[in-house]
């Protein structure tokens, strides 16, 4: 009996390489390297891994889709005083659709990645997104995946932590077993997003740092260089440590405070993506992550004006426009929505 077919996103890193080796036992695997253009750095390693594992290797240029769905919105967010989350946009709009497109071409039912998450099915037949191992869980960044993509996904590393995956890579003799993890945004390999924005052009000029009372505290290097809650790299001294508490692109000012005004108990979010439920029809108790960190806060979420009103049971520090609020019921991702205010 032929094995079911799966298209795996092979990045050239250790996680996807181990995922390929684990999948090969039970699936007919085709590896796909997603090339993002001149910044791409992993194609040679990905091809090497595919050769060692004797699996077909394909390359797809996703640079146009990445520009349209990720890079341009990334730049627009920073210029508008928001803090974007590019990976969470890329997964449902670029990466997973690219994998699904090749899967459709090859007649493959499944797609797979090396993310640390798990997939399940609800009693009603909905595809569920579940947390991966606590130390490496990546469900937050996957919480925008729609049902039509999620139901096709396999996460081979869902039950492993990073150290176990490194151990498997060495046991399997995978050539990238000791390759360092990449922590940067893929299209900004030096991690200097402000310089990247400035090379694109159209960034705002320097302006004033102001206090809550409107008094001038110093000069900033352009509002695109700051994010809500930031406390480092401000270059302003005073009677206390300063934090960014407001960014106003129209006035070209960045407000600094002692941080006491950064706590919030209500957050409004838009564009919800419901996973475990078809829709939010009334108040629901969840825990929420307001950034990629593992911290979860008990909250009540309610439908409001086409979006989601989040009422935190304890104050949350600097919920930031442009970031995600992901909602959980124990290990299950209920859904997510973009933080607006």
N, C-alpha and C positions, 0 to 999 in steps of 0.2 A: 504494500500500500504506500503510495507516495506521501512524503511529508508535506504538511501545510507550508505555504510560502509566506515569508516575512521579509520586509525591507527594513534594514537597520541603518539608522544614522550613525556613520562611523567618522568620528572627528579627528582621529589620530592620537587621542588621549587614552589613558589606561581604562577608564570606566566603560567606554563604548567597546573597547577591545575585549574586555572580559565578558561584556554582554554578548558579543559575537560568539565567543567560545562556548558560553553557556547555551545559547540558542541553537547552536549547530547540532546538538545532540538530538533534538526533537523537531527541528524545522529546516526547511530549505531556505537558506539565508542568502540574500543579496545585500551587499554593503553599498551605501550611498554617501559620498562625501559632498557636503554642501559648500560650494565655493562662494565666498563673499566678495571676491575681487582681489585687488592688489594686497589687501591686508591679510589674505588667507595665509595660514602658516602650517596647517596640519596635513596637507594632501599627501606629501611624501610618506609620512609616518602611517597614515591611514592605508595607503596602497601597500605598504610593507606588511602591515598587520593582515590585510586581506589575503596577500600572497602567502604568508606563513600559515594561515588558517584554510587556505585553498577554497575561498569563497569568491563569487563574482564581485567585481568592483566597478562602480559607476561614479561619475562626477556630474553634478548639476550646478550650473551657474545661477545663483539666487540673488545676484547683486542688484538687479533692478527692483525686485520685490522687497529686498531689504531697504533700499533707498526710500521706496514709496511708503512702506508700512512701519518702518522702524527709525531709520536715520532722520528723515525729514520731520516726523513728529517729535523725535528726541530733541532736535535743535529748536523746534517751535516751543516745546515745553519749557526749556531753560530760558528762552528769550521772553517767555510770558510769566516767569517767576514760579514755575512749577518744577518739580523734581521727577524726571521720567524714570521708567522702569523698563528698559529695552527688552530684556529677556522675556518678560511676561507678555510683551506685545509680539515678539518674534515667534514664540511657540505656537499660538493658534493661527497666526496670519501668514507665516512664512515657513518655518521649519516643518511642522507636522503636515501642512498641506503639500509641501514638496515631497515628503516621504509618501504620502497617500497617492500623489500623482504617479509616481513610479510604480507603486504597488498596483494601481489600477492598470497601468500599461502592461505589467507582468502577470496580471491575474492573481496577485497576492492578496489574501484576506487581511493580513496583519501588517502593522508597522511597529517598530521598536526603537527605543533609545536607551542610553545608559543613565538615565535619571534615577535618583533614589526616591522612588515612590512606588505605590502599589495600585492595582486596579481591581475592582470588585463589581458585583452586580446586585442591585437591590431586589427585594421580592417582587417589585412591580416591573422589573426588567430594565431599569435605568443603569447605565454605566456609572460606576462610582470611582472617585479618585480618593485614595487612602494615603495616609502618611507613610513614608519610608522609615528606615531606622532613625531613631531620635537624633543622633549626632550629625546625620547627613541629610535629613529630610528635605526634599525639594518640592513638596506639594504646593507651596505658596506660589512658586514661579510657574506652575502648571495649572493654576486654578482658573485660567481663562479658556481652557480647552472646552469646546462644545461637545455635545453628545455624539454627533456624527463622527468626530475624530476619536474621542475617548474610547468609544466602544471597539475600536480596531487596535488599540494600543496594548503592547506587552512591555512591562518593565522588568527585565530579568534581574536587576539588582535590588529590587524592592525589599528583600529580606536580609540584605547584607549591609555592613557598615564599611567605611572607607578602608580601614586596616585589613579587614577580611578580603576585600577586593584586591588590594595590593598583594596580599598573600596568595590569592588565586592566580594573579597575573604571573607571579614568579613560579608557582607550581606548574602552570600551563606553558611556561617558557615564552611568554608573550614579549616581543622585542621592546615594547614601550613600558615595561613593568615599573621602571623607576623614573619615568618622565614626570617632572613636577606638574602639579595641578595648575591650570590657568584660572586666575582670579579676575582677569580684566574683562571689560566689554570687548567682544570679539573684533569689532571694527575700530577700537581704540586701544591697540596693544600696549601702548606706553602708559595707559590709564590717565592721561592728561586730557580730560574732556574739555576743559576750557580752551586749551590750545587747539584742539580739534574743531571746536565751534568757531574760533577766530580764523582758522584756515578756510572754513566755509564762507566766511564773510557775513556782514550784516549784524555783527554783535554790537551791543550798546556801548557808549563811552563810559568813562569813569564818572562817578557821582558822589553824593554825600551819604555817609553813615549818619543816621540821626538817632537820638534817644526817644523814648516814649513821649516826651514832652515836645518833640520837634527840634530840639537843640542839636546843632551839628557836633558830631563826635570825631569826625575824620573823613577820609576819602576812601571810597571803594573802587575796585578795578573793573566794574561792570556787573550788572545784576546777574548775569549768566554764571558768575563765579561762586554763587552762594546758594545755600539751601536752608530751609527752615530748621532751626535747632542747632545749626553749625556753631561750634565754639572755638575752632582752630583756624589759624591762618588769617585772622581778621586784622591784626596789626594795630589794634586800638587798646590803649591802656586806660585804666580808670579805677574807681574805688572798689570794683568787683570784677569778676570775669564776665565778659560779654558773650551773648548768644544772639544769633539771628532770629528775630521774632516776627518780622514781616518783610516782604519783598514787594515793592511797588514799581513795576516797569514803567508806568505812565509818568510818574514823578521822578523816576530814575533814582530812587532812594532805597536804602536798606536800613530797616529799623533794628537797633540793638537794645537788648535789655538784660536784666540779671537772670532771665530764664523763668521767673516765676509766672509769667503770662503765657508760657508754652503749654501748660496743662489744659486738657479739654476732656469733658465728659460726654459731649454730644458731637457726632461727626456725620456730615451728610455725604453720601456716596452716589455715584451715577453709573449707568450702563451695567447693571448687575448681570452676572452669568451664573445661573443656577444649575447645579450639577446633581445633587442628591434629591432635589425637589423640582417639580415642574415650574413652580412660581412661589413667591412669598405672598401669601394672602392675608396674613395677620402677624401679630407679634410672635417672636420665636426666640428662645434662649439659646445662645451659642457662646463659644469663645472666639475671639478674633485676634488675628495678627495684623498689625498696621504697618509692618515693614518685614524685611526678610529675616530678621532675628527670630529666635524661637519663642519669644515671650508671647503668651496668650492671655487675653483679658476677658473675663466674663462680661457678656453684653446682652442687651435685648435689641433685636433688629426688627424693624417694622417698615412696611411699604409707605413711601411718602413722595408725592409729586413725581411719580415715574422712577424714583430712585429708592434708596434705602436710608432710613434714619437709624443710626447706631447710637444707642445709649449705653455707655460704658458704666459698669458697676464700680469702677475705681478710675481716677483720672489717668488719662493716657498722655504721654509726653510727645508733643509735636507731631500729631497726625498730619502728614504732609500732602498737599495737593499734587497729583500726578502719580502717587504711590497707590498700592492696592490695599484694600481691607479684605482679608480672606477669612471666611467664617467656617468654624469647625463644630462638629458634634463628635466628641472624643477623637477617633482617628479618621473620621470621615469628613471630607471637604463638602460643606453644604453648598458653597458658592463663593463668589467674590464680586467686588465692585470697586470702581476707581474713586479715590478720595477727592472730593471737590472742595469742601470747606468744613 
